[in-house]
């Protein structure tokens, strides 16, 4: 029996596919799923069989957010400390995704709404179906649009003005508009979403894992820094990578006129 309430499949190519698997509710999230996602994204840092993660949904939807019946109802009956424990756990999912030193690609096959929109946002690259949509629905149900780190992350991806609009109005955003404003990296026909996502994932999995990990870490670490601090951090990081195995392997392959064989270290 699976330890997860979703599917998680490791491939021999270093690509793991995480499929949210409650299609009858457009893959809504439960208390258990949140907890399992928090733990999984933390543990994947130490899983040497996984180099890249593809996150998608089963059926017509990517993820419709938190389940009304399984989450909202019980939370309305809970005490404040229990509610706060839940909201901290949901934020920890995003924190662990951003801290994971491996690329995460969202294959957005359908609606990504509420918490589902934030999960897709927390991925490093986003491939969308032409029919898919984003919707940061929190204000539509009387909640703050600042949830799970969305108010920190979304302005960094698409700019403050546009982020304020999406978080305040909660309107659905088409795939073409997501691509135009930088929320989607690729928009493809529905039947090619996983093909495109897996193509990107395999390309990354075959690449220099340490360099990719350091790039992701630098991008997020440098946001609160001033220019001088960022330049110094990049100098130190690059000095380490210049002395790492993969860069030396590139040099040796160049000199020997052969294909490079990165090992991710």
C-alpha positions in Angstrom: 0.0 0.0 0.0 1.3 3.5 -0.9 2.5 5.7 1.9 1.0 8.7 0.0 -2.5 9.8 -1.0 -1.1 10.6 -4.4 1.1 8.8 -6.9 4.9 9.2 -6.8 6.9 7.3 -9.4 10.7 7.4 -9.7 12.2 6.9 -13.2 15.5 5.3 -14.1 16.4 8.6 -15.8 16.4 10.5 -12.5 13.0 12.1 -13.2 10.2 11.5 -10.6 6.6 12.2 -11.4 4.3 13.3 -8.5 0.6 13.0 -9.6 -2.1 14.4 -7.4 -4.8 11.7 -7.7 -8.2 12.8 -6.6 -9.7 13.5 -10.1 -13.3 13.4 -8.8 -12.5 16.7 -6.9 -10.1 18.1 -9.5 -7.3 16.9 -7.2 -8.2 18.8 -4.1 -5.9 18.7 -1.1 -6.6 17.1 2.3 -4.9 17.5 5.7 -3.1 14.2 5.0 -1.9 15.3 1.5 -0.5 18.5 2.8 1.4 16.7 5.4 2.7 14.1 3.0 3.8 16.8 0.5 5.7 18.7 3.3 7.5 15.5 4.3 8.3 14.3 0.7 9.8 17.6 -0.5 12.0 17.7 2.6 13.1 14.1 2.2 13.8 14.4 -1.6 17.0 16.4 -0.9 18.6 13.2 0.3 17.2 10.9 -2.4 20.0 10.4 -4.9 17.7 8.5 -7.3 15.7 11.7 -8.0 17.3 14.6 -9.9 14.1 16.4 -11.1 10.5 16.3 -10.0 7.5 16.8 -12.3 4.3 17.8 -10.4 1.0 17.2 -12.2 -2.6 16.2 -11.7 -4.7 13.3 -12.8 -7.7 13.9 -15.0 -9.2 17.3 -15.9 -7.5 19.4 -13.2 -4.1 20.2 -11.9 -5.3 21.0 -8.3 -8.4 22.8 -7.2 -6.9 23.7 -3.8 -8.0 22.7 -0.3 -11.0 20.4 0.0 -14.1 22.3 1.2 -15.5 19.2 3.0 -12.2 17.7 4.3 -10.5 21.0 5.3 -12.6 24.1 5.5 -15.5 22.5 7.4 -13.3 21.0 10.2 -11.2 24.2 10.4 -14.3 26.3 11.1 -14.8 24.1 14.2 -11.2 24.1 15.4 -9.5 26.3 17.9 -7.1 29.0 16.8 -3.9 27.0 17.7 -5.1 24.1 15.5 -5.9 26.5 12.6 -2.5 28.1 12.9 -0.8 24.7 12.9 -2.5 23.9 9.7 -1.6 27.2 7.9 2.0 26.8 9.0 2.0 23.3 7.6 0.7 24.5 4.2 3.4 27.2 4.1 6.0 24.6 4.9 5.1 22.7 1.7 6.1 25.7 -0.4 9.2 26.4 1.8 10.4 22.8 1.2 9.7 23.1 -2.5 11.8 26.3 -2.8 14.6 24.8 -0.6 14.7 21.5 -2.5 18.1 21.6 -4.3 16.6 20.0 -7.4 14.4 21.4 -10.2 10.6 21.0 -9.9 8.5 21.3 -13.1 4.7 21.8 -13.0 2.8 20.1 -15.8 -0.4 22.1 -15.5 -3.0 19.9 -17.2 -6.1 21.8 -16.0 -7.2 24.4 -13.4 -4.7 25.4 -10.8 -6.8 27.2 -8.2 -6.3 28.4 -4.6 -3.6 26.3 -3.0 -3.2 24.5 -6.3 -2.1 27.8 -7.9 0.5 28.3 -5.2 1.9 24.8 -5.6 2.3 25.5 -9.3 3.8 28.9 -8.6 6.4 27.3 -6.2 7.7 25.1 -9.0 10.8 26.3 -10.9 9.3 25.9 -14.4 5.6 25.7 -15.5 4.3 24.0 -18.6 0.6 24.7 -19.2 -2.1 23.2 -21.3 -3.7 25.6 -23.7 -7.0 24.9 -21.8 -5.5 25.3 -18.3 -6.0 28.3 -16.0 -4.6 29.8 -12.9 -6.9 31.3 -10.2 -5.7 32.7 -6.8 -9.1 32.3 -5.3 -8.5 33.2 -1.7 -10.2 36.5 -1.6 -13.2 35.0 -3.4 -13.9 33.0 -0.3 -13.1 35.7 2.2 -9.5 34.9 2.9 -6.3 36.8 2.4 -4.6 36.4 -0.9 -1.4 36.1 1.0 -1.4 32.4 1.7 1.4 29.8 1.6 3.9 32.4 0.6 2.0 33.6 -2.5 2.3 37.3 -1.6 6.1 36.9 -1.3 6.5 34.7 -4.4 4.1 35.9 -7.0 5.4 39.5 -7.3 8.9 38.1 -7.8 7.6 36.0 -10.8 5.3 38.5 -12.5 5.8 41.9 -10.8 4.0 43.6 -7.9 1.3 45.4 -9.9 0.1 42.3 -11.7 0.5 40.1 -8.6 -1.7 42.5 -6.6 -4.4 42.2 -9.3 -4.4 38.4 -9.3 -4.3 38.1 -5.6 -7.0 40.7 -4.9 -9.5 39.9 -7.7 -9.0 36.1 -7.8 -10.0 36.0 -11.5 -9.1 33.1 -13.7 -6.1 33.6 -15.9 -5.9 31.9 -19.2 -2.8 30.0 -20.3 -2.0 32.5 -23.0 -2.2 35.4 -20.5 0.0 33.4 -18.0 2.6 33.0 -20.7 2.4 36.7 -21.6 3.0 37.8 -18.0 5.7 35.2 -17.3 3.7 32.9 -15.1 4.0 30.1 -17.6 7.2 29.0 -19.3 5.6 27.0 -22.0 2.0 26.7 -23.3 1.3 23.5 -25.4 -1.7 21.5 -26.6 -3.3 19.4 -23.8 -2.0 16.1 -25.1 1.6 17.4 -25.1 1.8 18.8 -21.5 3.5 15.8 -20.0 5.6 15.2 -23.1 7.0 18.8 -22.9 7.4 18.7 -19.1 9.3 15.3 -19.3 11.5 16.6 -22.1 12.6 19.5 -19.9 12.9 17.3 -16.9 15.2 14.8 -18.7 17.3 17.6 -20.0 17.8 18.9 -16.5 18.3 15.5 -15.0 21.1 14.8 -17.5 22.7 18.2 -16.7 25.1 19.4 -14.0 23.0 18.8 -10.8 25.3 20.8 -8.5 25.3 23.8 -10.8 21.5 23.6 -11.1 21.1 23.3 -7.3 23.4 26.3 -6.7 21.5 28.4 -9.3 18.2 27.7 -7.7 19.6 28.5 -4.3 21.2 31.7 -5.4 18.1 33.0 -7.1 16.0 32.7 -3.9 18.7 33.6 -1.5 19.6 36.9 -3.2 16.1 38.5 -3.1 16.6 40.2 0.2 20.2 41.1 -0.5 21.6 44.4 -1.7 23.8 44.4 -4.8 27.1 44.1 -2.9 26.0 41.2 -0.8 24.6 39.4 -3.9 27.8 39.9 -5.9 29.9 38.5 -3.0 27.6 35.5 -2.6 27.8 34.8 -6.3 31.6 35.1 -6.2 31.9 32.6 -3.4 29.4 30.2 -5.0 31.2 30.4 -8.4 34.6 29.9 -6.8 33.3 26.6 -5.3 31.8 25.5 -8.6 35.0 26.3 -10.5 36.7 23.7 -8.4 33.9 21.1 -8.5 34.0 17.8 -10.4 31.5 18.8 -13.1 33.3 21.9 -14.3 36.6 20.0 -14.4 34.8 17.2 -16.4 33.6 19.9 -18.9 37.2 21.1 -19.3 38.5 17.5 -19.8 35.8 16.7 -22.3 36.5 19.9 -24.2 40.2 19.1 -24.4 39.7 15.5 -25.3 36.9 16.3 -27.8 34.4 14.0 -26.3 30.9 14.3 -24.8 30.7 15.6 -21.2 29.6 13.3 -18.5 28.2 15.3 -15.6 27.9 13.6 -12.2 26.2 16.4 -10.2 29.1 17.1 -7.9 
